[in-house]
Amino acid sequence: MIKEVIVVEGRDDTVAIKRAVEADTIETGGSAINKQILKRIALAQERRGVIILTDPDHAGERIRKIVDQGVPGCKHAFIPEADATRKGDIGVENASPEAIRRALERVHTSFEGGESLISLEDMLEAGLSAHPEAAARRMAMGNLLGIGYCNSKQFHKRLAMFQISREEFLAALGQLEEGGVSQ
């Protein structure tokens, strides 16, 4: 049983979570999150803690931001897009129980105002920005670090928000270099 309440987008996501782990969920009903749902999430955060596990797409990221801003201190779990895609459809409901468990094992807590331990120059040198394969490299690094995919600016922000250490960053970069960008 997972102690925290998992915030998901819809009923199909809840079904997928329950196939993977024993946990309670709160469904946002998609991107139309109302104040009532945010109040429920805030109460869950206060009493048990919250893990946000949304789809690895634009709408899922939007929901994640709304919840994270409305309820500070949430934990975040990310399923790589490749693990959440079936027949062109992207969503938590398409992830295997193993992919969901892996994501929940690599939860990160949001820490606003944290200094980034990784500089923009580090990102440039790692080929994560201003590089022909920067997007693919960020996707691979995001999967390796368990922080999901985003653009260069957001990626740097997530490195700070989740306090990714220099050691974690360099270890993931080493894995990336060994295995190429097909992560």
C-alpha positions in Angstrom: 0.0 0.0 0.0 1.3 3.4 -1.0 0.9 5.9 1.8 0.5 8.9 -0.4 -2.6 9.7 -2.5 -1.8 9.6 -6.2 -3.2 12.4 -8.3 -4.2 11.2 -11.8 -6.2 12.7 -14.7 -9.1 10.2 -15.0 -10.8 6.9 -14.2 -8.8 4.9 -16.7 -5.6 6.1 -15.0 -7.0 5.0 -11.6 -7.7 1.5 -13.0 -4.1 1.3 -14.3 -2.7 2.4 -11.0 -4.7 -0.2 -9.1 -3.4 -2.9 -11.5 0.1 -1.9 -10.5 -0.1 -1.0 -6.8 -2.4 -0.7 -3.9 -3.1 3.0 -3.6 -5.8 5.7 -3.3 -6.2 8.2 -6.1 -7.8 11.5 -6.8 -8.9 12.1 -10.3 -8.6 15.7 -11.7 -11.1 15.0 -14.5 -8.7 16.3 -17.0 -7.4 19.8 -17.3 -10.6 21.4 -16.0 -9.4 21.2 -12.4 -11.7 23.1 -10.1 -11.2 24.6 -6.6 -13.1 21.6 -5.0 -10.6 19.1 -6.5 -7.6 21.3 -5.4 -9.1 21.4 -1.9 -9.3 17.6 -1.8 -5.7 17.4 -3.0 -4.6 19.9 -0.4 -6.3 17.8 2.3 -4.7 14.7 1.1 -1.3 16.4 1.0 -1.8 17.6 4.6 -2.9 14.2 5.9 -1.0 11.6 3.8 1.1 13.3 1.1 0.5 13.5 -2.6 2.2 12.0 -5.7 1.3 13.6 -9.0 1.3 11.1 -11.9 -0.1 12.7 -15.0 0.2 11.8 -18.7 3.6 12.5 -20.3 2.0 15.0 -22.7 1.3 18.8 -22.9 -2.1 18.4 -21.1 -0.6 16.3 -18.4 2.2 18.8 -17.8 -0.4 21.6 -17.6 -2.3 19.6 -14.9 0.9 18.9 -13.0 1.8 22.6 -12.9 -1.7 23.6 -11.7 -1.7 21.0 -8.9 1.9 21.8 -7.9 1.2 25.6 -7.8 -2.1 25.1 -5.9 -0.8 22.5 -3.5 2.9 23.1 -2.7 5.2 20.3 -1.6 3.8 17.5 -3.8 5.9 14.6 -4.9 6.2 13.9 -8.6 6.4 10.6 -10.6 7.0 10.5 -14.3 6.3 7.7 -16.8 8.5 8.0 -20.0 6.4 8.7 -23.1 7.5 5.4 -24.7 6.2 3.5 -21.7 2.8 5.3 -21.8 2.1 5.1 -25.5 -0.1 2.5 -27.2 -1.4 2.7 -30.7 -0.5 6.4 -30.8 -2.4 7.2 -27.6 -0.3 8.7 -24.8 -1.5 8.2 -21.2 -0.9 6.6 -17.8 -3.8 4.2 -18.7 -1.5 2.7 -21.4 1.4 2.1 -19.1 2.2 -1.4 -17.9 2.0 -2.2 -14.2 5.8 -2.5 -14.2 6.3 1.0 -15.8 3.9 2.5 -13.2 5.8 0.8 -10.3 9.2 2.0 -11.8 7.8 5.6 -11.9 6.6 5.4 -8.3 9.9 4.0 -7.1 11.6 7.2 -8.5 9.5 9.9 -6.9 10.9 13.4 -6.6 9.8 16.1 -4.2 9.3 19.5 -5.6 11.5 22.1 -3.9 10.7 25.7 -5.0 13.4 28.3 -4.9 16.2 25.8 -4.9 19.5 26.7 -6.4 20.3 24.6 -9.5 23.3 22.4 -8.8 23.6 22.1 -12.6 24.5 25.2 -14.6 23.3 26.2 -18.0 26.8 25.7 -19.2 26.7 22.1 -17.9 23.6 21.6 -20.0 25.2 23.0 -23.1 28.3 20.8 -22.6 26.0 17.8 -22.1 24.3 18.6 -25.4 20.9 19.2 -23.7 20.5 22.6 -25.4 21.7 24.2 -28.6 22.6 20.8 -30.0 21.1 19.0 -33.0 19.9 16.2 -30.8 19.1 18.3 -27.7 15.4 17.3 -27.5 16.2 13.6 -27.8 19.0 13.9 -25.3 16.7 15.8 -22.8 14.1 13.1 -23.2 16.7 10.4 -22.5 18.2 12.3 -19.5 14.7 13.0 -18.2 13.9 9.3 -18.3 17.2 8.4 -16.7 16.7 11.0 -13.9 13.0 10.3 -13.5 12.0 13.9 -14.1 10.2 13.6 -17.4 10.7 15.4 -20.7 10.5 19.2 -21.2 12.1 22.0 -23.1 15.6 23.3 -22.2 14.4 26.1 -19.9 12.0 23.8 -18.0 14.5 21.0 -17.8 17.0 23.4 -16.1 14.2 24.5 -13.7 13.3 20.8 -12.9 16.9 20.0 -12.2 16.8 22.8 -9.5 13.2 22.0 -8.3 14.1 18.3 -7.7 17.6 19.2 -6.4 19.3 16.8 -8.9 22.8 16.5 -7.6 25.9 16.9 -9.9 26.7 13.2 -9.2 23.2 12.1 -10.4 23.4 14.3 -13.4 26.9 13.0 -14.4 25.9 9.4 -13.8 22.8 9.8 -16.1 24.9 11.6 -18.6 27.4 8.6 -18.5 24.5 6.2 -19.1 23.3 8.3 -22.0 26.7 8.4 -23.6 27.1 4.7 -23.3 23.7 3.8 -24.7 23.1 6.6 -27.1 19.9 8.7 -27.2 17.4 5.8 -27.7 16.3 6.0 -24.0 
